[in-house]
Amino acid sequence: MTAHLRRIAAFAAAALFASIMLFGGIASFAQNSDVDLSLHANSHATAAEIGLPVYPGARLYKDADNDAAVDLGFSFGNFRFTVMAANYIANDSPEQILAFYRKPLSRYGEVLECSHGKPIGSLTVTHSGLTCSDQHGGHVQVDGSADSSSDHELRAGSPHRYRIVGINDAHDGATRFGIVYLELPKDSEEGKKSN
């Protein structure tokens, strides 16, 4: 998993654990009310579930510290948090992999290219408000700092529901990369505006 995607997964796990601890006492209440409480954590997610194709010839990649794929989620009423990620390795260059994913990502909106948490090119923010920063809603930071990404990425979607293709540097003629679907909770004020 790329370093940035590893931080997203770590954040997801921490958020899921904190949510379980925070709402753990509410679970029995939720079962007897109109409030819906749902948790899931699986050690698998497919490219189809993430909403992106598998790069031709790519293989799932697992190392000693990370599973090849993960699917974590939590919902409580209108609060939703989901992260699905899959890690791959391919024999092609990072440039070829990025070029391949531009078209499938464009189904979700403008494609933003980022390096080290900063935009590359003239597009710095999409029409939906998606940026290269990992700070969302002015409060949640996916990896603990707003601009600490060390990866080259493509992003598409909205600030609260988007997909990422993150590239690691090539090693021994192969490129490791990850694809991610991330759904973050909306601020309560944003939720009121969109309803």
LOGU-528321 format. One line per 10 residues: number of its first residue (from 1); their letters; for each residue x, y, z of N, C-alpha, C. Coordinates in Angstrom, 1 decimal, padded with zeros to 4 digits. Each point is the difference from the previous one (the first is absolute). Example, Ala and Ser with C-alpha at 12.3 -4.5 7.8 and 13.67 -1.06 7.14 Angstrom:
2
1> as> 013.2/-005.7/007.8/-000.9/001.2/000.0/000.9/001.2/000.0 | -000.4/001.1/-000.7/000.9/001.1/000.0/-000.8/001.1/000.8;
//
This chain:
195
1> mtahlrriaa> 000.9/-001.2/000.0/-000.9/001.2/000.0/000.9/001.2/000.0 | -000.3/001.0/-000.8/000.8/001.2/000.0/-000.1/000.7/001.4 | 001.0/000.8/000.3/000.1/000.6/001.4/-001.3/000.8/000.3 | -000.5/000.7/-001.0/-001.2/000.8/000.2/-001.2/-000.8/000.2 | -000.2/-001.1/-000.8/-001.1/-000.9/000.1/000.1/-000.7/001.4 | 001.2/-000.3/000.4/000.2/-000.7/001.3/-000.5/000.9/001.1 | 000.2/001.4/-000.1/-000.4/000.9/001.0/-001.6/000.1/000.0 | -000.6/-000.1/-001.2/-001.4/000.0/-000.1/-000.6/-001.2/000.7 | 000.6/-001.2/-000.3/-000.5/-001.2/000.6/000.2/000.1/001.6 | 001.1/000.5/000.4/000.2/000.2/001.5/-001.0/000.9/000.6;
11> faaaalfasi> -000.3/001.1/-000.7/-001.0/001.0/000.4/-001.3/-000.7/000.1 | -000.3/-000.8/-001.0/-001.3/-000.7/-000.1/-000.1/-000.9/001.2 | 001.0/-000.8/000.3/000.0/-000.9/001.1/-000.2/000.7/001.3 | 000.7/001.1/000.2/-000.1/000.8/001.2/-001.4/000.6/000.2 | -000.5/000.5/-001.2/-001.3/000.6/000.1/-001.1/-001.1/000.3 | 000.2/-001.1/-000.6/-001.0/-001.1/000.3/000.1/-000.4/001.4 | 001.2/-000.2/000.6/000.2/-000.4/001.4/-000.6/001.1/000.9 | 000.3/001.3/-000.3/-000.5/001.0/000.8/-001.5/000.1/000.0 | -000.6/-000.3/-001.2/-001.4/000.0/-000.2/-000.6/-001.1/000.8 | 000.6/-001.2/000.0/-000.5/-001.1/000.8/000.0/000.3/001.4;
21> mlfggiasfa> 001.1/000.6/000.5/000.1/000.4/001.4/-001.0/001.1/000.4 | -000.1/001.0/-000.9/-000.9/001.1/000.3/-001.5/-000.4/000.0 | -000.3/-000.9/-001.0/-001.4/-000.4/-000.1/-000.3/-001.3/000.5 | 001.0/-000.7/000.6/-000.2/-001.3/000.6/-001.1/-000.1/000.9 | -000.2/001.0/000.9/-001.0/000.0/001.0/-001.4/000.3/-000.7 | 000.0/000.5/-001.2/-001.2/000.3/-000.6/-000.6/-001.1/-000.9 | 000.8/-001.1/-000.2/-000.4/-001.0/-000.9/-001.3/-000.7/000.4 | -000.1/-000.3/001.3/-001.3/-000.6/000.5/-001.2/001.0/-000.2 | 000.3/001.3/000.2/-001.1/001.0/-000.2/-000.3/000.0/-001.4 | 001.0/000.0/-000.9/-000.3/000.1/-001.5/-000.8/-001.2/-000.5;
31> qnsdvdlslh> 000.2/-001.2/000.6/-000.8/-001.1/-000.4/-001.5/000.1/000.3 | -000.3/000.8/001.0/-001.4/000.2/000.4/-000.6/001.4/-000.4 | 000.6/000.6/-001.0/-000.4/001.3/-000.4/000.0/000.2/-001.5 | -000.3/001.2/-000.4/000.0/000.2/-001.5/001.5/000.3/-000.5 | 001.0/000.0/000.9/001.3/000.3/-000.4/000.7/-001.2/-000.5 | 000.7/000.1/-001.1/000.7/-001.2/-000.7/001.4/000.1/000.4 | 000.6/-001.1/000.5/001.4/-000.1/000.4/000.6/-001.1/-000.8 | 001.0/000.2/-000.8/000.6/-001.0/-000.9/001.5/000.1/000.1 | 000.7/-001.1/000.1/001.4/-000.1/000.0/000.4/-001.1/-000.9 | 001.1/000.1/-000.7/000.6/-001.1/-000.8/001.5/000.2/-000.1;
41> anshataaei> 000.7/-001.1/000.0/001.4/000.0/-000.3/000.4/-001.3/-000.6 | 000.5/000.0/-001.2/000.3/-001.2/-000.8/001.5/000.2/-000.5 | 000.6/-001.1/-000.2/001.4/000.1/-000.5/000.0/-000.2/-001.5 | -001.1/000.4/-000.7/-000.1/-000.1/-001.4/-000.9/001.1/-000.6 | 000.4/000.5/-001.1/-000.8/000.9/-000.8/000.4/-000.2/-001.5 | -000.9/000.1/-000.8/000.3/-000.3/-001.5/000.0/001.4/-000.7 | 000.7/000.0/-001.1/000.1/001.2/-000.9/-001.5/000.3/-000.4 | -000.8/-000.9/-000.3/-001.4/000.2/-000.4/-000.7/000.8/001.2 | 000.2/-000.5/001.2/-000.7/000.7/001.1/000.5/001.4/000.2 | 001.3/000.2/-000.3/000.6/001.4/000.1/-000.5/000.8/-001.1;
51> glpvypgarl> -000.4/-000.6/-001.1/-000.5/000.8/-001.2/001.0/000.3/-001.0 | 001.1/-000.8/000.0/001.1/000.2/-001.0/000.4/-001.3/-000.6 | 000.5/-000.1/-001.2/000.5/-001.2/-000.6/001.3/-000.4/000.6 | 000.4/-001.2/-000.2/001.4/-000.5/000.4/000.9/000.3/-001.2 | 001.1/000.6/000.2/001.0/000.3/-001.0/000.3/-001.3/-000.7 | 000.1/000.0/-001.4/000.3/-001.3/-000.7/001.4/-000.6/000.5 | -000.1/-001.2/000.4/001.3/-000.7/000.4/000.4/000.3/001.4 | -000.8/000.8/000.8/000.3/000.3/001.4/-000.3/-001.2/000.8 | 000.7/-000.2/001.1/-000.2/-001.0/001.0/-000.3/000.6/001.4 | -000.9/-000.6/000.7/-000.1/000.5/001.4/001.3/-000.1/000.7;
61> ykdadndaav> 000.3/001.0/000.9/001.3/000.0/000.7/-000.2/000.0/001.5 | 000.6/-000.9/000.7/-000.1/000.0/001.4/001.4/-000.1/000.6 | 000.3/000.8/001.0/001.3/-000.1/000.7/-000.2/-000.4/001.4 | 001.1/-000.1/000.8/-000.1/-000.4/001.3/-000.9/000.9/000.9 | -000.1/001.2/-000.3/-000.7/001.0/000.8/-001.4/000.3/-000.4 | -000.4/-000.4/-001.2/-001.3/000.4/-000.6/-000.6/-001.1/-000.8 | -001.4/-000.1/000.1/-000.7/-000.9/-000.8/000.0/000.6/-001.4 | -000.4/-000.9/-001.0/-000.1/000.5/-001.4/-001.2/000.9/-000.1 | -001.0/-000.2/000.8/-001.2/000.9/-000.2/-000.7/000.1/001.4 | -000.8/001.0/000.1/-000.7/000.2/001.3/-001.4/000.7/-000.3;
71> dlgfsfgnfr> -001.0/-000.3/000.8/-001.3/000.7/-000.1/-000.4/000.3/001.4 | 000.0/001.2/000.4/-000.4/000.4/001.4/-001.2/001.0/-000.1 | -000.9/-000.1/000.9/-001.1/001.0/-000.1/-000.7/000.1/001.3 | -000.7/001.1/000.2/-000.7/000.3/001.2/-001.2/001.0/-000.4 | -001.2/-000.3/000.5/-001.0/001.0/-000.2/-000.9/000.0/001.2 | -000.4/001.2/000.4/-000.9/000.2/001.1/-000.9/001.1/-000.4 | -001.3/-000.3/-000.3/-000.9/001.0/-000.5/000.5/000.5/-001.3 | 000.2/001.3/-000.1/000.4/000.7/-001.2/001.6/000.0/-000.1 | 000.7/-000.4/001.1/001.4/000.0/000.0/000.5/-001.2/-000.7 | 000.8/000.2/-001.0/000.6/-001.1/-000.8/001.5/000.2/-000.2;
81> ftvmaanyia> 000.7/-001.1/000.2/001.5/000.0/-000.3/000.3/-001.4/-000.7 | 000.6/000.1/-001.1/000.4/-001.3/-000.7/001.3/000.2/-000.7 | 000.9/-001.0/000.1/001.2/000.0/-000.8/000.1/-001.4/-000.6 | 000.2/-000.1/-001.3/000.3/-001.3/-000.7/001.3/000.3/-000.7 | 001.0/-000.9/000.1/001.3/000.2/-000.7/000.5/-001.4/-000.4 | 000.6/000.0/-001.2/000.7/-001.2/-000.5/001.4/000.4/-000.5 | 001.0/-000.8/000.3/001.4/000.3/-000.4/000.4/-001.0/-001.1 | 000.7/000.6/-001.0/000.4/-000.8/-001.1/001.4/000.3/-000.4 | 000.6/-000.9/-000.8/001.3/000.2/-000.6/-000.1/-000.4/-001.4 | 000.7/000.8/-000.9/000.0/-000.2/-001.4/001.4/000.3/-000.6;
91> ndspeqilaf> 000.2/-000.6/-001.1/001.4/000.1/-000.6/000.1/001.3/-000.8 | -001.0/000.8/-000.1/000.1/001.2/-000.8/000.4/001.2/000.9 | 000.3/001.1/-000.7/000.4/001.2/000.7/-001.1/000.8/000.7 | 000.3/000.8/001.0/-001.0/000.8/000.6/-000.8/000.9/-001.0 | 000.7/000.5/-001.0/-000.7/000.8/-001.0/-001.0/-000.8/-000.8 | 000.3/-001.2/-000.3/-001.0/-000.8/-000.8/-001.2/-000.3/000.9 | 000.2/-000.3/001.3/-001.1/-000.3/000.9/-000.9/001.2/000.2 | 000.6/001.2/000.2/-000.7/001.2/000.2/-000.8/000.3/-001.3 | 000.6/-000.2/-001.2/-000.7/000.3/-001.2/-001.2/-001.0/-000.2 | 000.1/-001.2/000.4/-001.1/-001.0/-000.1/-001.2/000.4/000.9;
101> yrkplsryge> 000.3/000.5/001.2/-001.1/000.3/000.9/-000.7/001.4/-000.2 | 000.6/000.8/-000.8/-000.7/001.3/-000.2/-001.4/-000.1/-000.5 | -000.2/-000.8/-001.0/-001.4/-000.2/-000.6/-001.0/-000.6/001.0 | 000.4/-001.1/000.6/-001.0/-000.6/001.0/-000.3/001.0/001.2 | 001.0/000.7/000.4/-000.3/001.0/001.1/-000.9/001.1/-000.5 | 000.1/000.4/-001.3/-000.8/001.1/-000.5/-001.5/-000.2/000.1 | -000.4/-001.3/000.2/-001.4/-000.3/000.2/-000.5/000.7/001.3 | 000.9/000.3/000.9/-000.4/000.6/001.3/000.2/001.5/000.1 | 000.4/000.6/-001.1/000.2/001.4/-000.1/001.4/000.4/-000.5 | 000.4/001.2/000.2/001.3/000.5/-000.5/001.1/-000.8/000.8;
111> vlecshgkpi> 001.0/-000.3/-000.8/001.1/-000.8/000.6/001.1/001.0/000.5 | 000.3/-000.1/001.2/001.0/000.9/000.6/001.3/-000.8/000.2 | 001.1/000.5/-000.4/001.3/-000.7/000.2/000.8/000.7/001.1 | 000.5/-000.8/000.9/000.7/000.6/001.2/001.3/-000.7/000.2 | 001.0/000.8/000.6/001.3/-000.6/000.4/000.3/000.7/001.3 | 000.4/-000.8/001.0/000.3/000.5/001.3/-001.1/001.0/000.6 | -001.2/-000.4/-000.3/-001.2/000.8/000.5/-000.2/001.3/-000.7 | 000.7/000.2/-001.1/-000.2/001.3/-000.8/-000.4/-000.4/-001.4 | -000.9/000.9/-000.6/-000.5/-000.3/-001.4/001.1/000.2/-001.0 | -000.1/-000.8/-001.1/000.9/000.1/-001.1/-000.8/000.5/-001.2;
121> gsltvthsgl> 000.4/001.0/-000.6/-000.7/000.6/-001.2/-000.9/001.1/000.5 | -000.9/000.4/-000.9/-000.8/001.2/000.2/-001.2/-000.3/000.9 | -000.5/-001.2/000.0/-001.1/-000.4/000.9/000.4/-000.1/001.4 | -000.4/000.9/000.9/000.3/-000.1/001.4/-001.1/-000.4/000.9 | -001.2/000.2/-000.5/-001.2/-000.5/000.7/-001.1/-000.3/-001.0 | -000.7/-001.1/000.2/-001.1/-000.3/-001.0/-001.2/000.8/000.2 | -001.0/-000.1/-000.9/-001.2/000.7/000.1/-000.8/-000.4/001.3 | 000.2/-001.3/000.4/-000.7/-000.5/001.2/000.7/000.4/001.3 | 001.3/000.6/-000.1/000.7/000.4/001.2/001.1/-000.9/000.4 | 000.3/-001.1/-000.7/001.0/-000.9/000.3/001.4/000.6/-000.2;
131> tcsdqhgghv> 000.9/-000.1/001.0/001.3/000.5/-000.1/001.0/-001.1/000.3 | 001.3/000.3/-000.1/001.1/-000.9/000.3/000.2/-000.1/001.5 | -000.6/000.9/000.8/000.2/000.0/001.4/-000.8/-001.2/000.6 | 000.5/-000.5/001.1/-000.7/-001.1/000.7/-000.9/000.6/001.2 | -000.1/001.3/000.1/-000.9/000.6/001.0/-001.3/000.1/-000.6 | -001.1/-000.5/000.7/-001.3/000.0/-000.6/-001.0/000.7/001.0 | -000.8/000.8/-000.5/-001.0/000.7/000.8/000.6/000.9/001.1 | 001.2/000.3/-000.2/000.7/000.9/001.0/000.3/-000.7/001.3 | -000.3/-001.3/000.1/000.2/-000.7/001.3/000.8/-001.3/-000.2 | -000.4/-000.8/-000.9/000.6/-001.4/-000.1/001.2/000.1/-000.9;
141> qvdgsadsss> 001.1/-000.5/000.5/001.2/-000.2/-000.8/000.2/-001.5/-000.2 | 000.1/-000.4/-001.2/000.1/-001.5/-000.2/001.3/-000.6/000.5 | 001.1/000.8/-000.1/001.2/-000.6/000.4/000.7/000.8/001.2 | -000.7/000.9/000.6/000.6/000.7/001.1/000.5/001.4/-000.4 | 000.3/000.2/-001.2/000.5/001.4/-000.4/-000.6/000.3/-001.4 | -000.2/001.2/-000.3/-000.8/000.4/-001.2/000.8/-000.3/-001.2 | 001.3/000.1/-000.1/000.7/-000.2/-001.2/001.2/-000.9/000.1 | -000.1/-001.1/000.7/001.2/-000.8/000.2/000.1/-001.2/-001.0 | -000.9/-000.1/-001.0/000.1/-001.1/-000.9/001.3/000.0/-000.7 | 000.6/-001.2/-000.1/001.3/-000.2/-000.7/-000.2/-000.7/-001.3;
151> dhelragsph> -001.2/-000.3/-000.4/-000.3/-000.7/-001.2/-000.4/000.8/-001.1 | 000.1/-000.5/-001.2/-000.6/000.5/-001.2/-001.4/-000.6/-000.2 | -001.0/000.8/-000.1/-001.4/-000.5/000.0/-000.8/000.6/-001.1 | -001.1/-000.7/-000.3/-001.1/000.6/-000.8/-001.2/-000.1/001.0 | -000.9/001.0/000.0/-001.2/000.0/000.8/-001.2/000.5/-000.9 | -001.1/-000.6/000.3/-001.3/000.5/-000.6/-001.1/-000.3/000.9 | -001.0/000.9/000.0/-001.2/-000.1/000.8/-000.3/001.3/000.7 | -000.6/-000.1/001.2/-000.3/001.2/000.8/000.9/000.0/001.2 | 000.0/001.0/000.8/000.8/000.0/001.2/-000.3/-001.0/001.0 | -001.2/-000.6/000.0/-000.4/-001.0/001.0/-000.2/-001.4/-000.6;
161> ryrivginda> 000.1/-000.1/-001.3/-000.2/-001.3/-000.7/000.9/000.0/-001.2 | 001.2/-000.6/000.1/000.9/000.0/-001.2/000.8/-001.2/-000.1 | 000.6/-000.2/-001.2/000.9/-001.1/-000.3/001.4/000.6/-000.2 | 001.0/-000.8/000.4/001.4/000.3/-000.1/000.8/-001.1/-000.7 | 000.9/000.3/-000.9/001.0/-000.9/-000.5/001.3/000.5/000.5 | 000.7/-000.7/000.9/001.2/000.5/000.5/001.2/-000.9/-000.4 | 001.1/000.7/-000.5/001.1/-000.7/-000.6/001.2/000.1/000.9 | 000.7/-001.2/000.2/001.3/000.0/000.7/001.0/000.1/-001.1 | 001.2/000.3/000.3/001.1/-000.1/-000.9/000.2/-001.4/-000.6 | 000.5/-000.1/-001.2/000.3/-001.3/-000.6/001.2/-000.7/000.8;
171> hdgatrfgiv> -000.1/-001.3/000.2/001.0/-000.8/000.6/000.3/-001.2/-000.8 | 001.3/-000.2/-000.4/000.4/-001.2/-000.7/-000.9/-000.2/-001.2 | -000.3/001.0/-000.8/-000.8/-000.2/-001.2/-001.5/-000.1/000.2 | -000.5/000.2/001.2/-001.4/-000.1/000.3/-000.5/001.2/000.8 | -001.3/000.3/-000.1/-000.6/001.1/000.7/-001.0/-000.5/000.9 | 000.1/000.5/001.3/-001.1/-000.3/000.9/-001.0/001.2/000.0 | -001.3/-000.4/000.1/-001.0/001.1/000.0/-001.2/-000.5/000.8 | -000.8/000.9/000.4/-001.2/-000.3/000.7/-001.2/000.8/-000.6 | -001.2/-000.6/000.0/-001.2/000.6/-000.3/-000.9/000.1/001.2 | -000.7/001.1/000.2/-000.7/000.2/001.2/-001.4/000.7/-000.2;
181> ylelpkdsee> -001.0/-000.4/000.7/-001.2/000.7/000.1/-000.2/000.5/001.4 | -000.2/001.3/000.2/-000.1/000.6/001.3/-001.3/000.8/000.1 | -000.7/-000.3/001.1/-001.2/000.8/000.3/000.1/000.5/001.4 | 000.0/001.3/000.1/000.2/000.7/001.3/-001.3/000.6/000.4 | -000.2/000.1/001.4/-001.2/000.6/000.5/000.0/001.5/-000.4 | -001.2/000.5/-000.3/-000.2/001.4/-000.3/-000.2/000.8/001.3 | 000.4/001.2/000.0/-000.2/000.9/001.1/-001.5/000.1/000.2 | -000.5/000.2/001.2/-001.4/000.1/000.3/-000.6/001.2/-000.7 | 000.8/001.1/-000.2/-000.5/001.2/-000.7/-000.2/-000.3/-001.5 | 001.0/-000.8/-000.6/-000.1/-000.3/-001.4/-001.2/-001.0/-000.2;
191> gkksn> -000.2/-000.9/000.9/-001.1/-000.9/-000.1/-001.3/000.7/000.0 | -000.2/001.1/000.8/-001.2/000.8/000.0/-000.2/000.7/-001.3 | 001.1/000.5/-000.6/-000.1/000.7/-001.3/-000.4/-000.9/-001.1 | 000.5/-001.3/000.0/-000.3/-000.9/-001.1/-001.3/-000.7/000.1 | -000.7/000.2/001.2/-001.3/-000.7/000.1/-001.1/000.9/-000.4;
//
